[in-house]
Amino acid sequence: MMGLRDVVALDDPVGESLRGRHGHLARRLGRAVTYLPGVATFSAVSAEADSEEWGDLARLLGPGEFADMFSCPAMPPSDWEPVFVLEGRQMIWTGDGRPDVSRGELDPAVVQLGAGSMPGMLGLVERTRPGPFWPRTHELGTYLGIRDGDTLVAMAGERLRPPGWTEISAVCTAPEARGRGHAARLVHALVARIVGRGERPFLHVAEANTGAIALYERLGFETRKHVTFRGFRTP
């Protein structure tokens, strides 16, 4: 099993991703950075950002625009309008041994999703609301799904990519397909792929989603820390 090296990268997963492996999907101004429109609304500034850095982010996004600051501990100036606050936790995979990569990759029910699957992916997200997901979000990493006939009924994918880590996200199942183990199969398949690349899986979950937390714990994830997600609107 991989050690806990580079765990500090998880303290700023958005910034570490945008300044690293997601650099091709980033917009920057000074030290402020955000994703391209349609990919994600996550933005990042340094943990002790000053007014100049917040000003750069405001200019980068434009007036009256949404800034999803994810788990960034820095607070913006008072003229930034609060939009939401959500308590959650960050969990890392600490499963014993190496997952069965071949089983995760060869599960016949699990299919890889791409641009051609977007109508079904967006439709499933609209029904289940697993979190932020936009028309270009699939460009962040691999997305996997399970279909019932021609209908996509479950999916999960890769989102943030700080050094040495890959976040599992957008885990969702249509109401009529729940209770069949789809989420567990998809998360297992993603864990197998991530570990097979020599990386370590992690994820974020809302504190109130006790069912998902219990599932992730059964799949080998442990809580690293509790976080507060915040969003603001630029002045």
C-alpha positions in Angstrom: 0.0 0.0 0.0 1.2 3.5 -0.7 2.5 5.6 2.2 1.0 8.9 3.2 3.6 10.9 1.3 2.6 14.2 -0.1 -0.5 14.3 2.1 0.0 18.1 2.4 -1.2 18.4 -1.2 -4.7 17.6 0.1 -4.8 20.8 2.1 -5.3 22.7 -1.1 -6.6 20.2 -3.6 -8.1 22.7 -6.0 -5.0 24.9 -6.2 -2.7 22.0 -6.4 -4.7 20.6 -9.3 -5.0 23.8 -11.2 -1.3 24.6 -10.8 -0.4 21.0 -11.8 -2.1 18.3 -13.7 -5.1 20.4 -14.6 -3.1 23.4 -15.7 -4.4 23.0 -19.3 -7.9 23.6 -17.9 -7.0 26.6 -15.8 -7.3 30.4 -16.0 -4.8 32.5 -13.9 -4.2 36.0 -12.8 -1.5 36.6 -10.3 -1.7 33.9 -7.7 -5.5 33.5 -8.2 -6.6 30.5 -10.4 -9.9 29.0 -11.5 -11.2 26.4 -14.0 -12.2 27.2 -17.5 -16.0 27.9 -18.0 -18.0 24.7 -18.3 -15.4 22.5 -16.6 -15.8 23.5 -13.0 -16.5 26.6 -10.8 -13.8 25.9 -8.3 -11.3 28.7 -7.6 -8.2 28.9 -5.4 -6.2 31.6 -3.7 -3.4 31.1 -1.1 -4.4 30.2 2.5 -3.4 33.7 3.6 -4.6 35.6 0.6 -4.5 39.4 0.8 -6.8 42.0 -0.8 -4.7 42.1 -3.9 -5.0 38.3 -4.5 -8.8 38.5 -3.9 -8.9 41.4 -6.3 -7.1 39.3 -8.9 -9.7 36.5 -8.5 -12.5 39.0 -8.8 -11.1 40.4 -12.1 -10.4 36.9 -13.3 -14.1 35.8 -12.8 -15.8 39.1 -13.5 -18.3 41.1 -11.5 -21.2 39.3 -9.9 -19.8 35.8 -10.8 -19.8 32.7 -8.6 -16.6 31.7 -6.9 -16.8 28.2 -5.4 -13.9 28.3 -3.0 -14.3 24.6 -2.1 -12.4 24.0 1.3 -10.1 27.0 1.1 -9.8 28.4 4.6 -9.2 32.0 3.5 -12.1 34.4 3.7 -12.8 37.1 1.0 -13.3 40.8 1.7 -16.6 41.9 3.1 -18.0 43.0 -0.2 -18.0 39.4 -1.5 -21.6 38.0 -1.1 -21.8 34.7 0.7 -23.7 32.1 -1.4 -23.5 28.8 0.6 -21.7 27.1 3.5 -21.6 23.3 3.7 -19.9 21.1 6.3 -18.2 18.1 5.0 -15.2 15.8 5.3 -12.2 14.7 3.3 -11.6 10.9 3.2 -8.6 9.0 1.9 -8.4 5.4 0.8 -6.4 3.3 3.3 -7.5 -0.1 2.1 -5.2 -3.0 3.0 -3.2 -4.5 0.2 -3.7 -3.8 -3.5 -7.2 -3.8 -4.9 -7.9 -6.3 -7.7 -7.1 -4.1 -10.6 -8.2 -6.7 -13.2 -11.6 -7.2 -11.6 -12.2 -3.4 -11.4 -11.2 -2.9 -15.0 -13.0 -6.0 -16.4 -16.3 -5.7 -14.7 -18.6 -6.2 -17.7 -21.3 -3.9 -16.3 -19.0 -0.9 -15.9 -18.4 1.2 -19.0 -16.2 4.2 -19.6 -18.2 7.4 -20.3 -17.0 10.2 -22.7 -18.3 13.2 -24.5 -20.9 11.1 -26.3 -22.4 10.1 -23.0 -23.0 13.7 -21.8 -26.8 13.8 -22.3 -27.2 10.8 -20.1 -24.6 12.0 -17.5 -26.2 15.4 -17.2 -29.7 13.9 -17.0 -28.5 11.6 -14.2 -26.9 14.5 -12.3 -30.1 16.5 -12.6 -32.1 13.7 -11.0 -29.6 12.8 -8.3 -27.7 16.0 -7.6 -24.4 14.5 -6.4 -22.6 17.9 -6.5 -21.3 20.3 -9.1 -21.2 18.8 -12.6 -21.0 20.8 -15.9 -20.9 20.1 -19.6 -17.1 19.8 -19.6 -16.6 18.3 -16.1 -15.8 14.9 -17.8 -12.5 16.4 -19.0 -11.1 16.3 -15.5 -10.6 12.6 -15.6 -12.1 9.2 -16.2 -15.8 8.7 -15.7 -17.4 5.3 -15.4 -21.0 4.3 -15.6 -23.6 1.4 -15.4 -26.5 1.2 -17.8 -29.8 -0.5 -17.7 -30.4 -1.1 -21.4 -29.7 2.3 -23.0 -30.3 4.3 -19.8 -27.4 5.4 -17.6 -28.4 4.6 -14.1 -25.2 5.1 -12.1 -21.9 6.8 -12.5 -18.7 8.0 -10.7 -15.6 9.7 -11.9 -12.3 11.4 -11.2 -12.2 15.1 -10.4 -9.4 16.9 -8.6 -5.8 15.7 -9.2 -3.3 17.1 -6.7 0.2 15.5 -6.9 0.1 11.8 -6.1 -3.7 11.7 -5.6 -6.9 11.5 -7.6 -10.3 12.5 -6.2 -13.4 10.2 -6.8 -16.5 12.3 -7.3 -20.0 12.5 -8.9 -21.0 9.1 -7.3 -24.7 8.8 -8.0 -27.4 6.2 -8.7 -30.9 6.8 -10.2 -33.6 6.2 -7.5 -35.0 3.2 -9.4 -31.6 1.5 -9.5 -30.5 1.9 -5.9 -29.8 -1.0 -3.6 -28.0 -3.0 -6.3 -24.5 -2.2 -5.3 -23.8 0.0 -8.3 -22.0 2.8 -6.3 -19.7 0.3 -4.6 -18.8 -1.4 -8.0 -18.0 2.0 -9.6 -15.9 3.2 -6.7 -14.1 -0.1 -6.6 -13.3 0.2 -10.3 -12.0 3.7 -9.9 -9.9 2.8 -6.9 -8.4 0.0 -8.9 -7.5 2.3 -11.8 -6.1 5.0 -9.5 -4.0 2.7 -7.4 -2.9 0.9 -10.6 -1.4 4.2 -11.8 0.6 4.5 -8.6 -1.7 7.2 -7.1 -3.9 7.3 -4.1 -7.7 7.8 -4.1 -9.4 10.4 -1.9 -12.9 12.0 -1.9 -15.1 14.6 -0.3 -18.5 14.1 1.2 -21.1 16.2 2.9 -21.3 15.7 6.6 -25.0 15.1 6.5 -24.7 12.3 3.9 -24.3 9.6 6.5 -25.2 6.8 4.1 -22.4 7.7 1.7 -19.9 8.0 4.5 -20.8 4.5 5.7 -20.4 3.2 2.2 -17.0 4.8 1.7 -15.8 3.4 5.1 -16.8 -0.1 4.0 -14.8 0.4 0.8 -11.6 1.3 2.7 -11.8 5.1 3.1 -11.1 6.9 6.4 -11.7 10.5 7.4 -8.6 12.6 7.1 -10.1 15.9 8.2 -13.4 17.8 8.5 -13.8 20.7 6.1 -16.1 23.6 5.4 -17.1 24.2 1.8 -18.0 27.8 0.9 -19.1 29.8 -2.2 -19.3 33.5 -2.8 -20.3 36.0 -5.4 -17.7 38.5 -6.6 -18.4 42.3 -6.1 
